[in-house]
């Protein structure tokens, strides 16, 4: 098991790090959140869906082509929820 708090302290002491950006999956993100080590969350939605190595888009079916989207609308809903609507076009994947 990794002591995440000690790791962050070591990054600061050895390299002067004051901000650590984590681009990770759910396991590390969840561990950092659970340990109370997260000050800010930044979520980015990239308007492209890329097929997996098996040639299937993320939803599990289809032609295996890259899906490109264009923003149609963005709305801030109650409680800070952001609703993004994109139209979908098929790329030359």
PDB file of N, CA, C and O in Angstrom:
ATOM      1  N   UNK A   1       0.839  -1.180   0.000  1.00  0.00           N
ATOM      2  CA  UNK A   1       0.000   0.000   0.000  1.00  0.00           C
ATOM      3  C   UNK A   1       0.887   1.247   0.000  1.00  0.00           C
ATOM      4  O   UNK A   1       1.912   1.288   0.680  1.00  0.00           O
ATOM      5  N   UNK A   2       0.491   2.242  -0.753  1.00  0.00           N
ATOM      6  CA  UNK A   2       1.259   3.482  -0.878  1.00  0.00           C
ATOM      7  C   UNK A   2       0.676   4.537   0.054  1.00  0.00           C
ATOM      8  O   UNK A   2      -0.538   4.737   0.091  1.00  0.00           O
ATOM      9  N   UNK A   3       1.540   5.211   0.804  1.00  0.00           N
ATOM     10  CA  UNK A   3       1.115   6.319   1.655  1.00  0.00           C
ATOM     11  C   UNK A   3       1.069   7.569   0.771  1.00  0.00           C
ATOM     12  O   UNK A   3       2.085   8.232   0.561  1.00  0.00           O
ATOM     13  N   UNK A   4      -0.118   7.877   0.261  1.00  0.00           N
ATOM     14  CA  UNK A   4      -0.260   8.986  -0.691  1.00  0.00           C
ATOM     15  C   UNK A   4       0.080  10.337  -0.077  1.00  0.00           C
ATOM     16  O   UNK A   4       0.674  11.186  -0.741  1.00  0.00           O
ATOM     17  N   UNK A   5      -0.287  10.545   1.178  1.00  0.00           N
ATOM     18  CA  UNK A   5       0.034  11.812   1.839  1.00  0.00           C
ATOM     19  C   UNK A   5       1.542  11.987   1.945  1.00  0.00           C
ATOM     20  O   UNK A   5       2.061  13.073   1.688  1.00  0.00           O
ATOM     21  N   UNK A   6       2.258  10.910   2.327  1.00  0.00           N
ATOM     22  CA  UNK A   6       3.720  10.974   2.429  1.00  0.00           C
ATOM     23  C   UNK A   6       4.339  11.201   1.049  1.00  0.00           C
ATOM     24  O   UNK A   6       5.332  11.917   0.922  1.00  0.00           O
ATOM     25  N   UNK A   7       3.760  10.601   0.034  1.00  0.00           N
ATOM     26  CA  UNK A   7       4.255  10.790  -1.324  1.00  0.00           C
ATOM     27  C   UNK A   7       4.155  12.257  -1.740  1.00  0.00           C
ATOM     28  O   UNK A   7       5.090  12.799  -2.328  1.00  0.00           O
ATOM     29  N   UNK A   8       3.035  12.898  -1.441  1.00  0.00           N
ATOM     30  CA  UNK A   8       2.859  14.306  -1.791  1.00  0.00           C
ATOM     31  C   UNK A   8       3.826  15.193  -1.014  1.00  0.00           C
ATOM     32  O   UNK A   8       4.356  16.163  -1.556  1.00  0.00           O
ATOM     33  N   UNK A   9       4.055  14.862   0.252  1.00  0.00           N
ATOM     34  CA  UNK A   9       5.031  15.601   1.056  1.00  0.00           C
ATOM     35  C   UNK A   9       6.423  15.454   0.445  1.00  0.00           C
ATOM     36  O   UNK A   9       7.165  16.432   0.346  1.00  0.00           O
ATOM     37  N   UNK A  10       6.778  14.239   0.036  1.00  0.00           N
ATOM     38  CA  UNK A  10       8.089  13.993  -0.567  1.00  0.00           C
ATOM     39  C   UNK A  10       8.241  14.765  -1.883  1.00  0.00           C
ATOM     40  O   UNK A  10       9.310  15.312  -2.155  1.00  0.00           O
ATOM     41  N   UNK A  11       7.200  14.813  -2.686  1.00  0.00           N
ATOM     42  CA  UNK A  11       7.262  15.583  -3.934  1.00  0.00           C
ATOM     43  C   UNK A  11       7.531  17.056  -3.654  1.00  0.00           C
ATOM     44  O   UNK A  11       8.276  17.712  -4.384  1.00  0.00           O
ATOM     45  N   UNK A  12       6.919  17.569  -2.592  1.00  0.00           N
ATOM     46  CA  UNK A  12       7.144  18.972  -2.233  1.00  0.00           C
ATOM     47  C   UNK A  12       8.572  19.178  -1.707  1.00  0.00           C
ATOM     48  O   UNK A  12       9.267  20.105  -2.122  1.00  0.00           O
ATOM     49  N   UNK A  13       8.994  18.306  -0.793  1.00  0.00           N
ATOM     50  CA  UNK A  13      10.314  18.464  -0.182  1.00  0.00           C
ATOM     51  C   UNK A  13      11.447  18.271  -1.181  1.00  0.00           C
ATOM     52  O   UNK A  13      12.424  19.020  -1.154  1.00  0.00           O
ATOM     53  N   UNK A  14      11.334  17.287  -2.055  1.00  0.00           N
ATOM     54  CA  UNK A  14      12.425  16.974  -2.983  1.00  0.00           C
ATOM     55  C   UNK A  14      12.440  17.859  -4.226  1.00  0.00           C
ATOM     56  O   UNK A  14      13.500  18.208  -4.744  1.00  0.00           O
ATOM     57  N   UNK A  15      11.232  18.218  -4.699  1.00  0.00           N
ATOM     58  CA  UNK A  15      11.162  18.921  -5.985  1.00  0.00           C
ATOM     59  C   UNK A  15      10.442  20.271  -5.916  1.00  0.00           C
ATOM     60  O   UNK A  15      10.313  20.963  -6.926  1.00  0.00           O
ATOM     61  N   UNK A  16       9.982  20.635  -4.734  1.00  0.00           N
ATOM     62  CA  UNK A  16       9.298  21.913  -4.584  1.00  0.00           C
ATOM     63  C   UNK A  16       7.889  21.940  -5.172  1.00  0.00           C
ATOM     64  O   UNK A  16       7.316  23.011  -5.372  1.00  0.00           O
ATOM     65  N   UNK A  17       7.340  20.773  -5.444  1.00  0.00           N
ATOM     66  CA  UNK A  17       6.000  20.710  -6.040  1.00  0.00           C
ATOM     67  C   UNK A  17       4.958  21.280  -5.077  1.00  0.00           C
ATOM     68  O   UNK A  17       4.894  20.907  -3.906  1.00  0.00           O
ATOM     69  N   UNK A  18       4.146  22.193  -5.606  1.00  0.00           N
ATOM     70  CA  UNK A  18       3.064  22.772  -4.811  1.00  0.00           C
ATOM     71  C   UNK A  18       1.709  22.351  -5.364  1.00  0.00           C
ATOM     72  O   UNK A  18       0.695  22.411  -4.669  1.00  0.00           O
ATOM     73  N   UNK A  19       1.705  21.928  -6.617  1.00  0.00           N
ATOM     74  CA  UNK A  19       0.485  21.468  -7.271  1.00  0.00           C
ATOM     75  C   UNK A  19       0.813  20.154  -7.976  1.00  0.00           C
ATOM     76  O   UNK A  19       1.833  20.047  -8.657  1.00  0.00           O
ATOM     77  N   UNK A  20      -0.044  19.167  -7.814  1.00  0.00           N
ATOM     78  CA  UNK A  20       0.116  17.893  -8.493  1.00  0.00           C
ATOM     79  C   UNK A  20      -1.136  17.646  -9.313  1.00  0.00           C
ATOM     80  O   UNK A  20      -2.252  17.641  -8.793  1.00  0.00           O
ATOM     81  N   UNK A  21      -0.930  17.446 -10.590  1.00  0.00           N
ATOM     82  CA  UNK A  21      -2.044  17.146 -11.495  1.00  0.00           C
ATOM     83  C   UNK A  21      -2.076  15.634 -11.702  1.00  0.00           C
ATOM     84  O   UNK A  21      -1.058  15.015 -12.010  1.00  0.00           O
ATOM     85  N   UNK A  22      -3.246  15.060 -11.529  1.00  0.00           N
ATOM     86  CA  UNK A  22      -3.401  13.621 -11.673  1.00  0.00           C
ATOM     87  C   UNK A  22      -4.376  13.347 -12.808  1.00  0.00           C
ATOM     88  O   UNK A  22      -5.551  13.709 -12.734  1.00  0.00           O
ATOM     89  N   UNK A  23      -3.876  12.702 -13.863  1.00  0.00           N
ATOM     90  CA  UNK A  23      -4.715  12.217 -14.957  1.00  0.00           C
ATOM     91  C   UNK A  23      -4.748  10.710 -14.794  1.00  0.00           C
ATOM     92  O   UNK A  23      -3.848  10.004 -15.248  1.00  0.00           O
ATOM     93  N   UNK A  24      -5.777  10.231 -14.153  1.00  0.00           N
ATOM     94  CA  UNK A  24      -5.781   8.822 -13.790  1.00  0.00           C
ATOM     95  C   UNK A  24      -7.176   8.247 -13.886  1.00  0.00           C
ATOM     96  O   UNK A  24      -8.149   8.954 -14.143  1.00  0.00           O
ATOM     97  N   UNK A  25      -7.245   6.975 -13.678  1.00  0.00           N
ATOM     98  CA  UNK A  25      -8.530   6.293 -13.629  1.00  0.00           C
ATOM     99  C   UNK A  25      -9.124   6.363 -12.235  1.00  0.00           C
ATOM    100  O   UNK A  25      -8.615   7.056 -11.355  1.00  0.00           O
ATOM    101  N   UNK A  26     -10.193   5.642 -12.060  1.00  0.00           N
ATOM    102  CA  UNK A  26     -10.955   5.703 -10.823  1.00  0.00           C
ATOM    103  C   UNK A  26     -10.221   5.256  -9.579  1.00  0.00           C
ATOM    104  O   UNK A  26     -10.484   5.786  -8.499  1.00  0.00           O
ATOM    105  N   UNK A  27      -9.304   4.298  -9.684  1.00  0.00           N
ATOM    106  CA  UNK A  27      -8.652   3.775  -8.485  1.00  0.00           C
ATOM    107  C   UNK A  27      -7.809   4.845  -7.787  1.00  0.00           C
ATOM    108  O   UNK A  27      -7.989   5.080  -6.592  1.00  0.00           O
ATOM    109  N   UNK A  28      -6.903   5.491  -8.502  1.00  0.00           N
ATOM    110  CA  UNK A  28      -6.060   6.512  -7.881  1.00  0.00           C
ATOM    111  C   UNK A  28      -6.883   7.743  -7.514  1.00  0.00           C
ATOM    112  O   UNK A  28      -6.727   8.290  -6.422  1.00  0.00           O
ATOM    113  N   UNK A  29      -7.748   8.175  -8.408  1.00  0.00           N
ATOM    114  CA  UNK A  29      -8.591   9.335  -8.086  1.00  0.00           C
ATOM    115  C   UNK A  29      -9.420   9.070  -6.834  1.00  0.00           C
ATOM    116  O   UNK A  29      -9.521   9.926  -5.956  1.00  0.00           O
ATOM    117  N   UNK A  30     -10.008   7.888  -6.758  1.00  0.00           N
ATOM    118  CA  UNK A  30     -10.805   7.534  -5.585  1.00  0.00           C
ATOM    119  C   UNK A  30      -9.977   7.485  -4.322  1.00  0.00           C
ATOM    120  O   UNK A  30     -10.423   7.942  -3.270  1.00  0.00           O
ATOM    121  N   UNK A  31      -8.763   6.932  -4.411  1.00  0.00           N
ATOM    122  CA  UNK A  31      -7.883   6.849  -3.241  1.00  0.00           C
ATOM    123  C   UNK A  31      -7.491   8.239  -2.750  1.00  0.00           C
ATOM    124  O   UNK A  31      -7.462   8.488  -1.544  1.00  0.00           O
ATOM    125  N   UNK A  32      -7.191   9.143  -3.680  1.00  0.00           N
ATOM    126  CA  UNK A  32      -6.835  10.516  -3.299  1.00  0.00           C
ATOM    127  C   UNK A  32      -8.015  11.231  -2.659  1.00  0.00           C
ATOM    128  O   UNK A  32      -7.850  11.943  -1.668  1.00  0.00           O
ATOM    129  N   UNK A  33      -9.206  11.044  -3.220  1.00  0.00           N
ATOM    130  CA  UNK A  33     -10.406  11.654  -2.644  1.00  0.00           C
ATOM    131  C   UNK A  33     -10.694  11.087  -1.254  1.00  0.00           C
ATOM    132  O   UNK A  33     -10.984  11.830  -0.316  1.00  0.00           O
ATOM    133  N   UNK A  34     -10.610   9.774  -1.137  1.00  0.00           N
ATOM    134  CA  UNK A  34     -10.882   9.101   0.143  1.00  0.00           C
ATOM    135  C   UNK A  34      -9.920   9.564   1.232  1.00  0.00           C
ATOM    136  O   UNK A  34     -10.297   9.671   2.399  1.00  0.00           O
ATOM    137  N   UNK A  35      -8.670   9.837   0.841  1.00  0.00           N
ATOM    138  CA  UNK A  35      -7.653  10.275   1.806  1.00  0.00           C
ATOM    139  C   UNK A  35      -7.737  11.765   2.111  1.00  0.00           C
ATOM    140  O   UNK A  35      -6.964  12.273   2.923  1.00  0.00           O
ATOM    141  N   UNK A  36      -8.666  12.474   1.470  1.00  0.00           N
ATOM    142  CA  UNK A  36      -8.801  13.909   1.714  1.00  0.00           C
ATOM    143  C   UNK A  36      -7.664  14.724   1.128  1.00  0.00           C
ATOM    144  O   UNK A  36      -7.343  15.791   1.651  1.00  0.00           O
ATOM    145  N   UNK A  37      -7.044  14.248   0.050  1.00  0.00           N
ATOM    146  CA  UNK A  37      -5.877  14.903  -0.522  1.00  0.00           C
ATOM    147  C   UNK A  37      -6.182  15.710  -1.774  1.00  0.00           C
ATOM    148  O   UNK A  37      -5.262  16.163  -2.455  1.00  0.00           O
ATOM    149  N   UNK A  38      -7.445  15.895  -2.085  1.00  0.00           N
ATOM    150  CA  UNK A  38      -7.840  16.613  -3.302  1.00  0.00           C
ATOM    151  C   UNK A  38      -8.399  17.972  -2.925  1.00  0.00           C
ATOM    152  O   UNK A  38      -9.326  18.070  -2.122  1.00  0.00           O
ATOM    153  N   UNK A  39      -7.826  19.029  -3.511  1.00  0.00           N
ATOM    154  CA  UNK A  39      -8.306  20.386  -3.285  1.00  0.00           C
ATOM    155  C   UNK A  39      -9.229  20.867  -4.388  1.00  0.00           C
ATOM    156  O   UNK A  39     -10.079  21.727  -4.160  1.00  0.00           O
ATOM    157  N   UNK A  40      -9.067  20.318  -5.581  1.00  0.00           N
ATOM    158  CA  UNK A  40      -9.835  20.796  -6.724  1.00  0.00           C
ATOM    159  C   UNK A  40     -10.005  19.661  -7.720  1.00  0.00           C
ATOM    160  O   UNK A  40      -9.116  18.829  -7.896  1.00  0.00           O
ATOM    161  N   UNK A  41     -11.157  19.643  -8.366  1.00  0.00           N
ATOM    162  CA  UNK A  41     -11.413  18.669  -9.422  1.00  0.00           C
ATOM    163  C   UNK A  41     -11.696  19.437 -10.700  1.00  0.00           C
ATOM    164  O   UNK A  41     -12.538  20.335 -10.722  1.00  0.00           O
ATOM    165  N   UNK A  42     -10.997  19.085 -11.753  1.00  0.00           N
ATOM    166  CA  UNK A  42     -11.203  19.689 -13.057  1.00  0.00           C
ATOM    167  C   UNK A  42     -11.609  18.582 -14.011  1.00  0.00           C
ATOM    168  O   UNK A  42     -10.853  17.632 -14.214  1.00  0.00           O
ATOM    169  N   UNK A  43     -12.779  18.690 -14.592  1.00  0.00           N
ATOM    170  CA  UNK A  43     -13.281  17.675 -15.508  1.00  0.00           C
ATOM    171  C   UNK A  43     -13.288  18.222 -16.922  1.00  0.00           C
ATOM    172  O   UNK A  43     -13.800  19.313 -17.173  1.00  0.00           O
ATOM    173  N   UNK A  44     -12.725  17.473 -17.831  1.00  0.00           N
ATOM    174  CA  UNK A  44     -12.696  17.864 -19.233  1.00  0.00           C
ATOM    175  C   UNK A  44     -13.440  16.821 -20.045  1.00  0.00           C
ATOM    176  O   UNK A  44     -13.190  15.623 -19.908  1.00  0.00           O
ATOM    177  N   UNK A  45     -14.346  17.269 -20.881  1.00  0.00           N
ATOM    178  CA  UNK A  45     -15.009  16.367 -21.808  1.00  0.00           C
ATOM    179  C   UNK A  45     -14.496  16.694 -23.197  1.00  0.00           C
ATOM    180  O   UNK A  45     -14.691  17.799 -23.704  1.00  0.00           O
ATOM    181  N   UNK A  46     -13.843  15.727 -23.800  1.00  0.00           N
ATOM    182  CA  UNK A  46     -13.326  15.914 -25.147  1.00  0.00           C
ATOM    183  C   UNK A  46     -14.382  15.427 -26.136  1.00  0.00           C
ATOM    184  O   UNK A  46     -14.855  14.297 -26.018  1.00  0.00           O
ATOM    185  N   UNK A  47     -14.754  16.247 -27.095  1.00  0.00           N
ATOM    186  CA  UNK A  47     -15.879  15.905 -27.972  1.00  0.00           C
ATOM    187  C   UNK A  47     -15.528  14.921 -29.085  1.00  0.00           C
ATOM    188  O   UNK A  47     -15.877  15.136 -30.246  1.00  0.00           O
ATOM    189  N   UNK A  48     -14.828  13.832 -28.720  1.00  0.00           N
ATOM    190  CA  UNK A  48     -14.489  12.786 -29.678  1.00  0.00           C
ATOM    191  C   UNK A  48     -14.563  11.448 -28.944  1.00  0.00           C
ATOM    192  O   UNK A  48     -14.076  11.330 -27.820  1.00  0.00           O
ATOM    193  N   UNK A  49     -15.155  10.463 -29.560  1.00  0.00           N
ATOM    194  CA  UNK A  49     -15.183   9.107 -29.013  1.00  0.00           C
ATOM    195  C   UNK A  49     -14.345   8.236 -29.933  1.00  0.00           C
ATOM    196  O   UNK A  49     -14.643   8.112 -31.121  1.00  0.00           O
ATOM    197  N   UNK A  50     -13.296   7.632 -29.387  1.00  0.00           N
ATOM    198  CA  UNK A  50     -12.353   6.868 -30.182  1.00  0.00           C
ATOM    199  C   UNK A  50     -12.626   5.383 -29.984  1.00  0.00           C
ATOM    200  O   UNK A  50     -12.852   4.947 -28.855  1.00  0.00           O
ATOM    201  N   UNK A  51     -12.610   4.595 -31.062  1.00  0.00           N
ATOM    202  CA  UNK A  51     -12.858   3.159 -30.917  1.00  0.00           C
ATOM    203  C   UNK A  51     -11.760   2.480 -30.114  1.00  0.00           C
ATOM    204  O   UNK A  51     -10.629   2.963 -30.045  1.00  0.00           O
ATOM    205  N   UNK A  52     -12.112   1.353 -29.508  1.00  0.00           N
ATOM    206  CA  UNK A  52     -11.136   0.578 -28.757  1.00  0.00           C
ATOM    207  C   UNK A  52     -10.255  -0.207 -29.720  1.00  0.00           C
ATOM    208  O   UNK A  52     -10.484  -0.194 -30.929  1.00  0.00           O
ATOM    209  N   UNK A  53      -9.257  -0.885 -29.185  1.00  0.00           N
ATOM    210  CA  UNK A  53      -8.381  -1.706 -30.018  1.00  0.00           C
ATOM    211  C   UNK A  53      -9.163  -2.800 -30.734  1.00  0.00           C
ATOM    212  O   UNK A  53      -8.756  -3.259 -31.801  1.00  0.00           O
ATOM    213  N   UNK A  54     -10.279  -3.217 -30.156  1.00  0.00           N
ATOM    214  CA  UNK A  54     -11.090  -4.260 -30.762  1.00  0.00           C
ATOM    215  C   UNK A  54     -11.935  -3.717 -31.908  1.00  0.00           C
ATOM    216  O   UNK A  54     -12.670  -4.463 -32.555  1.00  0.00           O
ATOM    217  N   UNK A  55     -11.825  -2.404 -32.156  1.00  0.00           N
ATOM    218  CA  UNK A  55     -12.568  -1.811 -33.257  1.00  0.00           C
ATOM    219  C   UNK A  55     -14.002  -1.475 -32.918  1.00  0.00           C
ATOM    220  O   UNK A  55     -14.824  -1.265 -33.810  1.00  0.00           O
ATOM    221  N   UNK A  56     -14.309  -1.424 -31.621  1.00  0.00           N
ATOM    222  CA  UNK A  56     -15.666  -1.095 -31.212  1.00  0.00           C
ATOM    223  C   UNK A  56     -15.655   0.225 -30.459  1.00  0.00           C
ATOM    224  O   UNK A  56     -14.802   0.424 -29.593  1.00  0.00           O
ATOM    225  N   UNK A  57     -16.579   1.133 -30.763  1.00  0.00           N
ATOM    226  CA  UNK A  57     -16.659   2.374 -29.987  1.00  0.00           C
ATOM    227  C   UNK A  57     -16.958   2.079 -28.521  1.00  0.00           C
ATOM    228  O   UNK A  57     -17.319   0.954 -28.174  1.00  0.00           O
ATOM    229  N   UNK A  58     -16.814   3.055 -27.686  1.00  0.00           N
ATOM    230  CA  UNK A  58     -16.952   2.917 -26.238  1.00  0.00           C
ATOM    231  C   UNK A  58     -18.258   2.273 -25.817  1.00  0.00           C
ATOM    232  O   UNK A  58     -18.304   1.634 -24.766  1.00  0.00           O
ATOM    233  N   UNK A  59     -19.322   2.415 -26.596  1.00  0.00           N
ATOM    234  CA  UNK A  59     -20.619   1.878 -26.173  1.00  0.00           C
ATOM    235  C   UNK A  59     -20.789   0.415 -26.528  1.00  0.00           C
ATOM    236  O   UNK A  59     -21.826  -0.171 -26.217  1.00  0.00           O
ATOM    237  N   UNK A  60     -19.809  -0.190 -27.163  1.00  0.00           N
ATOM    238  CA  UNK A  60     -19.816  -1.621 -27.354  1.00  0.00           C
ATOM    239  C   UNK A  60     -20.312  -2.128 -28.692  1.00  0.00           C
ATOM    240  O   UNK A  60     -20.388  -3.342 -28.881  1.00  0.00           O
ATOM    241  N   UNK A  61     -20.647  -1.278 -29.612  1.00  0.00           N
ATOM    242  CA  UNK A  61     -21.092  -1.737 -30.914  1.00  0.00           C
ATOM    243  C   UNK A  61     -20.719  -0.729 -31.977  1.00  0.00           C
ATOM    244  O   UNK A  61     -20.033   0.247 -31.676  1.00  0.00           O
ATOM    245  N   UNK A  62     -21.139  -0.928 -33.187  1.00  0.00           N
ATOM    246  CA  UNK A  62     -20.915   0.052 -34.242  1.00  0.00           C
ATOM    247  C   UNK A  62     -19.771  -0.306 -35.154  1.00  0.00           C
ATOM    248  O   UNK A  62     -19.258  -1.424 -35.120  1.00  0.00           O
ATOM    249  N   UNK A  63     -19.377   0.641 -35.965  1.00  0.00           N
ATOM    250  CA  UNK A  63     -18.449   0.387 -37.064  1.00  0.00           C
ATOM    251  C   UNK A  63     -16.980   0.484 -36.679  1.00  0.00           C
ATOM    252  O   UNK A  63     -16.125   0.062 -37.458  1.00  0.00           O
ATOM    253  N   UNK A  64     -16.656   1.018 -35.522  1.00  0.00           N
ATOM    254  CA  UNK A  64     -15.258   1.199 -35.153  1.00  0.00           C
ATOM    255  C   UNK A  64     -14.664   2.491 -35.667  1.00  0.00           C
ATOM    256  O   UNK A  64     -13.450   2.675 -35.580  1.00  0.00           O
ATOM    257  N   UNK A  65     -15.473   3.394 -36.200  1.00  0.00           N
ATOM    258  CA  UNK A  65     -14.998   4.688 -36.674  1.00  0.00           C
ATOM    259  C   UNK A  65     -14.973   5.679 -35.518  1.00  0.00           C
ATOM    260  O   UNK A  65     -15.775   5.591 -34.588  1.00  0.00           O
ATOM    261  N   UNK A  66     -14.043   6.619 -35.594  1.00  0.00           N
ATOM    262  CA  UNK A  66     -13.992   7.691 -34.608  1.00  0.00           C
ATOM    263  C   UNK A  66     -15.249   8.536 -34.736  1.00  0.00           C
ATOM    264  O   UNK A  66     -15.674   8.873 -35.841  1.00  0.00           O
ATOM    265  N   UNK A  67     -15.834   8.874 -33.606  1.00  0.00           N
ATOM    266  CA  UNK A  67     -17.008   9.743 -33.594  1.00  0.00           C
ATOM    267  C   UNK A  67     -16.575  11.134 -33.171  1.00  0.00           C
ATOM    268  O   UNK A  67     -16.003  11.301 -32.094  1.00  0.00           O
ATOM    269  N   UNK A  68     -16.835  12.125 -33.990  1.00  0.00           N
ATOM    270  CA  UNK A  68     -16.524  13.514 -33.685  1.00  0.00           C
ATOM    271  C   UNK A  68     -17.829  14.232 -33.385  1.00  0.00           C
ATOM    272  O   UNK A  68     -18.859  13.956 -33.999  1.00  0.00           O
ATOM    273  N   UNK A  69     -17.772  15.148 -32.444  1.00  0.00           N
ATOM    274  CA  UNK A  69     -18.988  15.859 -32.066  1.00  0.00           C
ATOM    275  C   UNK A  69     -18.790  17.361 -32.151  1.00  0.00           C
ATOM    276  O   UNK A  69     -17.662  17.855 -32.163  1.00  0.00           O
ATOM    277  N   UNK A  70     -19.897  18.076 -32.209  1.00  0.00           N
ATOM    278  CA  UNK A  70     -19.891  19.539 -32.181  1.00  0.00           C
ATOM    279  C   UNK A  70     -20.842  19.997 -31.084  1.00  0.00           C
ATOM    280  O   UNK A  70     -21.958  19.490 -30.965  1.00  0.00           O
ATOM    281  N   UNK A  71     -20.395  20.948 -30.295  1.00  0.00           N
ATOM    282  CA  UNK A  71     -21.227  21.450 -29.208  1.00  0.00           C
ATOM    283  C   UNK A  71     -22.461  22.140 -29.761  1.00  0.00           C
ATOM    284  O   UNK A  71     -22.358  23.034 -30.601  1.00  0.00           O
ATOM    285  N   UNK A  72     -23.630  21.721 -29.288  1.00  0.00           N
ATOM    286  CA  UNK A  72     -24.901  22.308 -29.690  1.00  0.00           C
ATOM    287  C   UNK A  72     -25.389  23.278 -28.617  1.00  0.00           C
ATOM    288  O   UNK A  72     -25.882  24.362 -28.930  1.00  0.00           O
ATOM    289  N   UNK A  73     -25.250  22.881 -27.344  1.00  0.00           N
ATOM    290  CA  UNK A  73     -25.729  23.726 -26.256  1.00  0.00           C
ATOM    291  C   UNK A  73     -25.016  23.362 -24.959  1.00  0.00           C
ATOM    292  O   UNK A  73     -24.605  22.218 -24.767  1.00  0.00           O
ATOM    293  N   UNK A  74     -24.874  24.327 -24.087  1.00  0.00           N
ATOM    294  CA  UNK A  74     -24.334  24.123 -22.747  1.00  0.00           C
ATOM    295  C   UNK A  74     -25.206  24.907 -21.782  1.00  0.00           C
ATOM    296  O   UNK A  74     -25.518  26.076 -22.010  1.00  0.00           O
ATOM    297  N   UNK A  75     -25.589  24.250 -20.711  1.00  0.00           N
ATOM    298  CA  UNK A  75     -26.488  24.895 -19.754  1.00  0.00           C
ATOM    299  C   UNK A  75     -26.069  24.519 -18.339  1.00  0.00           C
ATOM    300  O   UNK A  75     -25.772  23.358 -18.059  1.00  0.00           O
ATOM    301  N   UNK A  76     -26.049  25.496 -17.460  1.00  0.00           N
ATOM    302  CA  UNK A  76     -25.760  25.225 -16.059  1.00  0.00           C
ATOM    303  C   UNK A  76     -27.085  24.985 -15.358  1.00  0.00           C
ATOM    304  O   UNK A  76     -27.973  25.837 -15.368  1.00  0.00           O
ATOM    305  N   UNK A  77     -27.207  23.801 -14.744  1.00  0.00           N
ATOM    306  CA  UNK A  77     -28.425  23.385 -14.059  1.00  0.00           C
ATOM    307  C   UNK A  77     -28.271  23.604 -12.555  1.00  0.00           C
ATOM    308  O   UNK A  77     -27.177  23.915 -12.084  1.00  0.00           O
ATOM    309  N   UNK A  78     -29.353  23.445 -11.801  1.00  0.00           N
ATOM    310  CA  UNK A  78     -29.240  23.578 -10.344  1.00  0.00           C
ATOM    311  C   UNK A  78     -28.152  22.661  -9.772  1.00  0.00           C
ATOM    312  O   UNK A  78     -27.849  21.614 -10.344  1.00  0.00           O
ATOM    313  N   UNK A  79     -27.587  23.055  -8.675  1.00  0.00           N
ATOM    314  CA  UNK A  79     -26.540  22.320  -7.961  1.00  0.00           C
ATOM    315  C   UNK A  79     -25.244  22.226  -8.747  1.00  0.00           C
ATOM    316  O   UNK A  79     -24.423  21.353  -8.469  1.00  0.00           O
ATOM    317  N   UNK A  80     -25.038  23.118  -9.736  1.00  0.00           N
ATOM    318  CA  UNK A  80     -23.784  23.170 -10.463  1.00  0.00           C
ATOM    319  C   UNK A  80     -23.591  22.103 -11.526  1.00  0.00           C
ATOM    320  O   UNK A  80     -22.491  21.953 -12.058  1.00  0.00           O
ATOM    321  N   UNK A  81     -24.631  21.368 -11.842  1.00  0.00           N
ATOM    322  CA  UNK A  81     -24.532  20.363 -12.904  1.00  0.00           C
ATOM    323  C   UNK A  81     -24.474  21.080 -14.248  1.00  0.00           C
ATOM    324  O   UNK A  81     -25.249  22.004 -14.497  1.00  0.00           O
ATOM    325  N   UNK A  82     -23.566  20.658 -15.105  1.00  0.00           N
ATOM    326  CA  UNK A  82     -23.457  21.248 -16.435  1.00  0.00           C
ATOM    327  C   UNK A  82     -23.971  20.229 -17.451  1.00  0.00           C
ATOM    328  O   UNK A  82     -23.517  19.086 -17.499  1.00  0.00           O
ATOM    329  N   UNK A  83     -24.914  20.669 -18.247  1.00  0.00           N
ATOM    330  CA  UNK A  83     -25.511  19.818 -19.276  1.00  0.00           C
ATOM    331  C   UNK A  83     -24.941  20.242 -20.625  1.00  0.00           C
ATOM    332  O   UNK A  83     -25.204  21.344 -21.106  1.00  0.00           O
ATOM    333  N   UNK A  84     -24.161  19.357 -21.225  1.00  0.00           N
ATOM    334  CA  UNK A  84     -23.580  19.611 -22.537  1.00  0.00           C
ATOM    335  C   UNK A  84     -24.294  18.734 -23.558  1.00  0.00           C
ATOM    336  O   UNK A  84     -24.480  17.537 -23.337  1.00  0.00           O
ATOM    337  N   UNK A  85     -24.687  19.330 -24.664  1.00  0.00           N
ATOM    338  CA  UNK A  85     -25.316  18.578 -25.753  1.00  0.00           C
ATOM    339  C   UNK A  85     -24.449  18.714 -26.989  1.00  0.00           C
ATOM    340  O   UNK A  85     -24.083  19.822 -27.381  1.00  0.00           O
ATOM    341  N   UNK A  86     -24.123  17.593 -27.597  1.00  0.00           N
ATOM    342  CA  UNK A  86     -23.276  17.559 -28.790  1.00  0.00           C
ATOM    343  C   UNK A  86     -24.012  16.821 -29.905  1.00  0.00           C
ATOM    344  O   UNK A  86     -24.706  15.835 -29.655  1.00  0.00           O
ATOM    345  N   UNK A  87     -23.855  17.306 -31.133  1.00  0.00           N
ATOM    346  CA  UNK A  87     -24.300  16.526 -32.283  1.00  0.00           C
ATOM    347  C   UNK A  87     -23.127  15.634 -32.680  1.00  0.00           C
ATOM    348  O   UNK A  87     -21.968  16.005 -32.494  1.00  0.00           O
ATOM    349  N   UNK A  88     -23.429  14.467 -33.222  1.00  0.00           N
ATOM    350  CA  UNK A  88     -22.399  13.471 -33.530  1.00  0.00           C
ATOM    351  C   UNK A  88     -22.251  13.293 -35.024  1.00  0.00           C
ATOM    352  O   UNK A  88     -23.240  13.190 -35.750  1.00  0.00           O
ATOM    353  N   UNK A  89     -20.990  13.258 -35.490  1.00  0.00           N
ATOM    354  CA  UNK A  89     -20.694  12.940 -36.884  1.00  0.00           C
ATOM    355  C   UNK A  89     -19.656  11.823 -36.885  1.00  0.00           C
ATOM    356  O   UNK A  89     -18.877  11.700 -35.940  1.00  0.00           O
ATOM    357  N   UNK A  90     -19.639  11.034 -37.908  1.00  0.00           N
ATOM    358  CA  UNK A  90     -18.668   9.938 -37.989  1.00  0.00           C
ATOM    359  C   UNK A  90     -17.432  10.410 -38.733  1.00  0.00           C
ATOM    360  O   UNK A  90     -17.524  10.986 -39.817  1.00  0.00           O
ATOM    361  N   UNK A  91     -16.260  10.153 -38.128  1.00  0.00           N
ATOM    362  CA  UNK A  91     -14.998  10.522 -38.756  1.00  0.00           C
ATOM    363  C   UNK A  91     -14.520   9.451 -39.712  1.00  0.00           C
ATOM    364  O   UNK A  91     -15.213   8.463 -39.954  1.00  0.00           O
ATOM    365  N   UNK A  92     -13.351   9.651 -40.244  1.00  0.00           N
ATOM    366  CA  UNK A  92     -12.770   8.720 -41.218  1.00  0.00           C
ATOM    367  C   UNK A  92     -11.882   7.707 -40.508  1.00  0.00           C
ATOM    368  O   UNK A  92     -10.756   7.479 -40.951  1.00  0.00           O
ATOM    369  N   UNK A  93     -12.350   7.081 -39.408  1.00  0.00           N
ATOM    370  CA  UNK A  93     -11.498   6.169 -38.640  1.00  0.00           C
ATOM    371  C   UNK A  93     -11.399   4.887 -39.228  1.00  0.00           C
ATOM    372  O   UNK A  93     -10.715   4.014 -38.694  1.00  0.00           O
TER     373      UNK A  93
END
